[in-house]
Amino acid sequence: NITVYGNTVNNSATGIAVSGQNFTVYNNQITGDSQSIGLSAFSMNNKTGEVFNNTISFTDISVGIRIADNVYAHDNRINIAGYGIGMYLSGNNATAYKNTIKNNHDAGISIMGSFNNVDYNIVTTNNIGISIPAQSSGLRYYSNKITQNRIISDSYGISISGLVYNTTMLDNIIETNASVGI
């Protein structure tokens, strides 16, 4: 059991990285100019982890928050002024809900796995709002759910490409300047 809370991390290559069982990461502020990952959280052995109430602010970054395998990320605020994916779900059974993400040049939320849930998020981006880009990986992704998100984008609101099966997209509100919402 790990608890990481109340920290301020500035300009670290990876702000906070947690891997384990039954952990919580909350009320942290992670900022910087050009880093790799703001917050990374992976659960192990089918246990859960929770990431909430964190503020991530960067100029450029690869990924604001990266979660995988039974991690629940909610009520986080991610602001990326330049390049970087807001939130990245890899592996299986990760959940992102009630997060506020604002970024400019990359996807707001990217899903690379199966049985993940993306619900009730607010995504504002000059790129794709939520994506499952399976075509570049050659892998197959199954049974992801994208529901009740509010997406404001200059590209596709939701983009799914490649070998993606049984994915549900329901009750999303999309405002886009692109010719296609989903």
N, C-alpha and C positions, 0 to 999 in steps of 0.2 A: 504494500500500500504506500503510495507516494502522493504528497500534496505539494503543489508549487503555487504560491499565491503572493500577491503584493510586491512583485519585483518590477524594476525598471531596467531594461536591457537596451543599450544603444550601440549601433554599428558593429554587432557581432556577426560573424559569418552565418551562424544559426543562432537565433535568439534564445529559444528554449527547445530542447529535445527530450521527450519522455517516451520510454518504452517499458511496459511492464503490465501489471495486473491491478485492477481496481484503483486507478489513479484519478486525481482531479487536478486541473490546471486552471486557475481563475484569477481575475483581477490583476493581471499583469499588463504592463505597457512595454511594447517592443517597437523601437524606432530605428531608422537608419537611412543611409543613402543608397548603396548598391550592395546587397547581400544575397545569400543563397535562399534561406528559408527563415521566415519569422518565427513560426512555431510548428513543431513536428511532434505528432503523438500517435504511437502505435500500441495497440493492446496485444497481449499474448495469451495463449492457452485458453481461448474462448472466454476470457474475462472481459470486463468492460472498462472503459476510461471515459472521462468527461472533461471537456474543454469549454469554458464559458466565461463571459464578461471580460474578455481580453481586448485590448486595443492594439492594433497593428497598423503602423504608419510608416511608409517607405517612399523614397523617390523611385528607385528601381529595385526589383527583387525577383527571384525565380518564382517563388510561391509565398503568399502571405501566411496561410495556415494549411498544413498537410496532415490529413488524418487517414487512418486505415484500421480495418479489422475490429469491429465492435466499439469504435470510439464515437461518442455523441458530442458534437460541437454546436453550441447554441449561444445566442445573445452576444456574439462577438462583433466587433467593429473593425473593418479592414479598409484602409485607404491607401491606394497606391497611385502616386502622381504620374509615374511614367510607365515603365514596362513591368509585367508580372501577372501571373494568375492569382486571383484573389484567394480561392480555396480549392484544394485538390484532394479528391477522395480516391484513394487507391485501395486495392484489396477488396474485401467483402464486408458487408454488414456495417458500413459506416453511415452515420446520419448527420446531416447539416440542416439545422432549422433555426429560424428567427435570427439569422445573421444579417448584418448590413454591410454590403460590399460595394466599394466604389473604386474603379480602376479605369485606365485609359486605353491600353494597347493590346491586352490579351483577354482571354475568357474570364468572366467573373467567377464561375465555378466549373471545374472540369472533373469528370467522373471516369476513372479507369479501373473498373472492377464490376462485380455483380452484387445484387441484393442490397444496393445502397439506396438511401432515401434522402431527397433534397426537398424540404418543405418550408413554406412560410418565410422565405428569404427575400430581401430587397436587394436587387442587383442593378447597379448603374454602371454602364461601360460603353466605351466607344468601339467595342469589339462584340464578340458573341456573348450572350448572357450566360447560358448554361450549355455545356457541350459534353458529348460522349464520343470522342474521336477514335473509334476502334480501327478505322481503316489503316492508320499508320503503324499500328502495333501488330496487326494480323491475328490478334486474340479475339475470342468471342466473349461478349458480356451479356449477362442474363438478368432479367427481373429487377431493373432499377425503377424507382418511382420518383417523378418530378411533379410535385403538386403544390398548388396554391402559393406560387412565388409571384412577386411583382418584379418585372424585368423591363428596364429602360435601356435600349441598346441602339447603336448605329449599324449593327449587322444583324444576323439572325438572333431572335430571342432565345430559341432553343435549337441546337444543331446536333443531329445524331447521324453518324456516318460509319459505314463498315458493318461488321458482323455483330449487330446488337439485336437481341431478341427479347420479347415479352416485356418491353419497357412501357410503363404507364406515364402519360402526361395528362394531367387533369387540373382544371380550374386555375390555370396560370393566367396572369394579366400581363400582356406584352405590348409595349410601345416601342416601335422600331422605325428607323428610316430606311431599312432594307425592303426589298420587294417581297420577302418571305418572312413570316413570323416564326414558323416552326418548320 
